[in-house]
Amino acid sequence: MDNLFLIFLSAFLVNNIILMRFLGLCPFFGVSSRMETAVPMGMSVIFVMTLSTIITWFLYQFVLVPLDLIYLRTVVFILVIASLVQFLELFFKKQIPALYSAMGIFLPLITTNCAILGVAFLNIDNNFGLLSSLVFAISSGLGFLLAITLIGSIRERLENAPIPDSLKGLPISFIAAALMGLAFLGFSGFMGLSL
Amino acid sequence: MSRTFIDGIIKNNLILVLAIGLCPTLAVTTSAYNGLGMGLAATFVLIFSNLIISAFRNIIPDNLRIPIFIVIIATFVTVVDYTLKAYVPFLSVQLGVFVPLIVVNCGILGRAEGFAYDHSPGYALMDGLGIGLGFTIILFVMGTIREILGQGIWLKIPGMFSGFKVFGEAFTNSSVILMILPPGGFLTIALLMGIFNLFRRK
């Protein structure tokens, strides 16, 4: 998996982080009922995912591995991500108010977004170097944005659709996600990439 | 106290009612055994984090509580991760990245913050048991549905037990593979939630 383009295609489409890997479902269903919230959430995820990947990669390779502390990675990673998110929130609030009003309210939610931590772990499990890790993080984030934008626009339309009472809300969104997942299954085998 | 336990299973069911902790629910339930394993792993973390947090609730400073909760939860997740790796290596490979990801399962942090932090250890233990059992049941049911429809067998334990043959040979050879692929997970939980809502409304 040295080919960066293949990593991009795999993370963006074939193994889409939400529809195929099931990472980050809470924000995917939590904030996707309107486009105005879905798109900024996707943007915030790309941003935090990229930053946290760089930080966790360096921490893992240059601190945890040399000190033989690999078993602490879960604790260290979640603390690093939580403090990164907290720091970004404060920084945006003080320095870039425009960005804060766009992303701010979504940032605290990102701490418990398993996609961020999941990508950090997957980078290590796949033995990615720094460049591959970066490409993987950015394209996973883009895949998240793609999926959340698609489901956001579907759910806006579903609001006016006649739906059986017991399927209203989340269940029908799951069914929509299942159909999207079916469509994305069509990408598997693309350029020799499998699930 | 038994009220807390039963509420944990039904009224506060993590998946069907609160819709949190969805990622492992959909990702690992391709078989009943995997679902059960994931459910028990999360239950273990939930019980012990609830217990510890409620035991130390008077010492934990209010403004530092979230990072402290996270460290306590992450510790037990690490314990589970390494225990699974040592004793059930195959299950550990199947669950993969979702074992360390128990740490960001919002359900566990949610119970720490919303219940264990202001209840005595006895209640916190019952809540952990109830919520954990409710979570495990749903994972097991989803795994059962997906395994039976997707492979025609039930409760296959890799390397130990080849599973009950639910349908005949003809079904096993041409099963609904969709159900063990990712979209099948979304479909199963959608229908489970729909059925649950139907009964709750009545």
Interface residues (C-beta under 8 A of the other chain):
Chain A: L19 M20 R21 F22 L23 G24 L25 C26 F29 Y71 L72 R73 T74 V75 I78 L79 A82 T111 T112 N113 C114 L117 G118 F121 L122 D125 P164 D165 S166 L167 L170 P171 I172 F174 I175 A177 A178 L179 G181 L182 L185 L195
Chain B: A19 I20 L22 C23 P24 L26 A27 I66 P67 I70 V71 A74 T75 V77 T78 D81 Y82 G96 V97 P100 L101 V103 V104 N105 C106 L109 L178 L181 P182 P183 G184 G185 F186 L187 I189 A190 L191 M193 G194 I195 N197 L198 R201
